[in-house]
Amino acid sequence: MKILVLNCGSSSIKYQVFNMEDETVLAKGAVERIGIEGSFVEHEVVQQDKKTKIEGEISSHQIGVEKVLDILQDEEYGIMQDIKEIKAVGHRVAHGGESFPHSTLLDYEDLAEIEDLSRLAPLHNPHNAAGIRTIWDLLPDMPQVGVFDTSFHQSMPKEAYIYPIPYEFYENMGIRRYGFHGTSHKYVAEQAAQKMGQPLEDLKIITAHLGNGASMAAIDGGVSVDTTMGFTPLEGLVMGTRCGDIDPSIIPFLQKKMEINAQEVEEILNKESGLLGISGISYDARDIEQAAAEGNERAQLAVDISCYRLKKFIGAYSTVMGRVDAIVFTAGIGEKSHIVRGGALAGLDFWGVKIDPEKNERGGEFVDIAAEDSKVRIFIIPTNEELVIARDTNELVKNGEEPGKNDNDNSVLRDYKKTS
Ligand code: ADP
């Protein structure tokens, strides 16, 4: 069974085709610069190591998806005779609100709901929805599955997801912690349990997804009980350009002091803060680490603040769960930066968390970098969100789920939608 996985962004479509018999990637690529000058498709036939780049105007997502379907059937670079060999399409969807606590075989009502949830994720959901709509425009019978960044965190208890602001804001506007990167947190926690040879249900795991966006999760018995990102992906850890936790009073203060509007403050907190804001040189952790090594004090400060905040959440989540069996690092910085891993875990021996400095520095894929006598295992595990999307899509289609069956009709947000 072949599954196409799509990740539709504002100006790009990333894709992978999986053969689910052995979970191998047959082809992958990206349509870039949709709607702007210099559009192109980059495509790779993975097992034959054949690559191509096709340039030309791609003015919409619809044309972008058409290009993907074309190249998958191309004589030279294709991997199938007929597009009908694709049994289903799985989509990464940023925000599922409270309506999608699971990956869902979609119907048109779900698509409308995903579009409606754009009010919570205006930068992401409209593009995710456009991808789904486009596939149905081109292939009306194609089963499509939505895999949501928020779903995994729907298991959080109320004390973890309700903000201490007027409760009506939750009821009327859906303001609460949702959390993101759920697919990645779930995947690496499952991988860690496998590595430990123990059932996930018996384990308490802290996962740290540290890419340009970064979040941590407390996973107790396989379910997320808390996470650092909140109503939006701005809360929590220090990120490439996002500030993470700050005193909310800073926002009106800046508005008044700088005479700027809400959107301008949002821009500063999302695009000019984090590693970039502190260091003043770059949002990229590699540049920051290099500058710090060369004596740049603000770059060093950016590293120190990032590590300090990671450590604080490790403490918080250990306390919340009452025990920790494993800490997992994933995504660009988590997988590659021994400095951040080492800094985040320094001085936690009293907690039974003891990193082996040599193993940490050597790094690697899927390795345990804990010292022999550490009570807590410490893993580097590469994430694979596309594989999770393909697996969920395969499961739902294989089991003959009915479209829309996973809907949670009791959700506050659906009620909100009906009354608004
Ligand atoms: P995204 O969230 O965009 O998917 P990634 O998971 O690719 O991001 O992570 C990007 C981050 O990983 C960047 O800050 C980059 O500097 C960092 N990174 C990649 N390789 C290294 C490395 N060898 N050492 C330190 N940081 C690295």
Boltz pocket constraint, residues with backbone or C-beta under 6 A from the ligand:
constraints:
  - pocket:
      binder: B
      contacts: [[A, 210], [A, 211], [A, 212], [A, 213], [A, 240], [A, 283], [A, 284], [A, 285], [A, 286], [A, 287], [A, 289], [A, 331], [A, 332], [A, 333], [A, 336], [A, 337]]
      max_distance: 6.0
